Amino acid sequence: MVLRRAHMATFPDRADILRIALKSLESQVDEIHLMLNEYNETPTFLLDFKKVIPILHNEDLKDVGKFFPVPKPDDHVFLVDDDLLYHDRYCDWMIERTTEIGMEKSVFGLHGSIYKRINGYPTRKRKLYYYSKSLRRSVYVDELGTGTVFALGKNIAPLSYLETAQKFVDTRYAKWCFESKVSQVAIARPRKLIRTIRHKGPSIYRTFTVHNPPIILCEMDAFVGRPEFIGKYVTN
């Protein structure tokens, strides 16, 4: 049986918005695997969500926690974030559209980046396909935001590859896709399939990514602009 499953990581400061994100997804999937970073016990409000499978771990895996659950190769896996609101047809729409294109050697997402190289070195300057905006044609990208990714289980990178990539899991996953010859596609879509749930708490982007840590640029050097089809439209 092919399962439709969502993988999410969260932490206590996100408890209020977590409810909203879970509610938007629960009717669309068979299971929601939820990594509870920084929790000592499962919060009682999760009892309201019958499809949530809570995961307590002795280490704070941060964003890598989305990759802790191990899907079967043919499962339909949605990597999702706790601060995003998903349209009530998001999962159906993603499956229908990606099946038309072909899922065997591609992963798909709504938040894609094509990065620039300057003097041969990768930079954080990019063409961004933002998740809440429309996109007329599907395009191959260097990197996808993993809160918007849909893939077959076999195209989800193993935890062993990602566990040292806390706070920059999108970059490490993009590197894995490149090495595994799995293309990343920012998929054509209407506006607002995903929307932001506004909050004032901390985020990895604001506290880490925006400062362009050298470790991210080093990782990016392995894959940015390497495939010749990056920036080209997908045909099917």
ChimeraX attribute file (.defattr): number of C-alpha atoms within 10 A of each C-alpha:
attribute: neighborCount
match mode: 1-to-1
recipient: residues
	/A:1	6
	/A:2	13
	/A:3	15
	/A:4	20
	/A:5	23
	/A:6	27
	/A:7	24
	/A:8	27
	/A:9	25
	/A:10	22
	/A:11	15
	/A:12	12
	/A:13	13
	/A:14	16
	/A:15	15
	/A:16	12
	/A:17	16
	/A:18	23
	/A:19	16
	/A:20	16
	/A:21	20
	/A:22	25
	/A:23	15
	/A:24	17
	/A:25	24
	/A:26	18
	/A:27	14
	/A:28	19
	/A:29	17
	/A:30	16
	/A:31	19
	/A:32	25
	/A:33	22
	/A:34	24
	/A:35	27
	/A:36	24
	/A:37	20
	/A:38	17
	/A:39	17
	/A:40	10
	/A:41	11
	/A:42	12
	/A:43	12
	/A:44	7
	/A:45	9
	/A:46	17
	/A:47	11
	/A:48	10
	/A:49	14
	/A:50	11
	/A:51	19
	/A:52	18
	/A:53	13
	/A:54	17
	/A:55	17
	/A:56	15
	/A:57	15
	/A:58	9
	/A:59	11
	/A:60	16
	/A:61	23
	/A:62	21
	/A:63	25
	/A:64	24
	/A:65	26
	/A:66	25
	/A:67	26
	/A:68	23
	/A:69	16
	/A:70	15
	/A:71	21
	/A:72	15
	/A:73	14
	/A:74	16
	/A:75	17
	/A:76	22
	/A:77	27
	/A:78	29
	/A:79	22
	/A:80	25
	/A:81	24
	/A:82	22
	/A:83	23
	/A:84	20
	/A:85	24
	/A:86	24
	/A:87	16
	/A:88	16
	/A:89	13
	/A:90	16
	/A:91	22
	/A:92	12
	/A:93	14
	/A:94	20
	/A:95	18
	/A:96	10
	/A:97	15
	/A:98	18
	/A:99	11
	/A:100	9
	/A:101	14
	/A:102	11
	/A:103	19
	/A:104	14
	/A:105	15
	/A:106	19
	/A:107	22
	/A:108	30
	/A:109	27
	/A:110	28
	/A:111	23
	/A:112	27
	/A:113	24
	/A:114	21
	/A:115	21
	/A:116	17
	/A:117	15
	/A:118	9
	/A:119	7
	/A:120	8
	/A:121	12
	/A:122	21
	/A:123	18
	/A:124	17
	/A:125	12
	/A:126	14
	/A:127	13
	/A:128	15
	/A:129	21
	/A:130	16
	/A:131	25
	/A:132	16
	/A:133	16
	/A:134	16
	/A:135	17
	/A:136	9
	/A:137	13
	/A:138	20
	/A:139	22
	/A:140	24
	/A:141	30
	/A:142	28
	/A:143	28
	/A:144	27
	/A:145	23
	/A:146	26
	/A:147	24
	/A:148	20
	/A:149	23
	/A:150	26
	/A:151	25
	/A:152	22
	/A:153	20
	/A:154	17
	/A:155	23
	/A:156	22
	/A:157	19
	/A:158	16
	/A:159	16
	/A:160	9
	/A:161	12
	/A:162	22
	/A:163	17
	/A:164	13
	/A:165	20
	/A:166	16
	/A:167	19
	/A:168	21
	/A:169	22
	/A:170	20
	/A:171	23
	/A:172	25
	/A:173	23
	/A:174	26
	/A:175	22
	/A:176	20
	/A:177	22
	/A:178	19
	/A:179	12
	/A:180	12
	/A:181	12
	/A:182	17
	/A:183	23
	/A:184	25
	/A:185	28
	/A:186	31
	/A:187	28
	/A:188	20
	/A:189	19
	/A:190	13
	/A:191	13
	/A:192	15
	/A:193	20
	/A:194	21
	/A:195	15
	/A:196	15
	/A:197	14
	/A:198	10
	/A:199	12
	/A:200	7
	/A:201	8
	/A:202	10
	/A:203	13
	/A:204	13
	/A:205	12
	/A:206	10
	/A:207	10
	/A:208	12
	/A:209	14
	/A:210	10
	/A:211	10
	/A:212	12
	/A:213	11
	/A:214	9
	/A:215	10
	/A:216	20
	/A:217	16
	/A:218	12
	/A:219	17
	/A:220	22
	/A:221	16
	/A:222	16
	/A:223	19
	/A:224	25
	/A:225	18
	/A:226	11
	/A:227	14
	/A:228	8
	/A:229	14
	/A:230	18
	/A:231	19
	/A:232	13
	/A:233	16
	/A:234	15
	/A:235	8
	/A:236	6
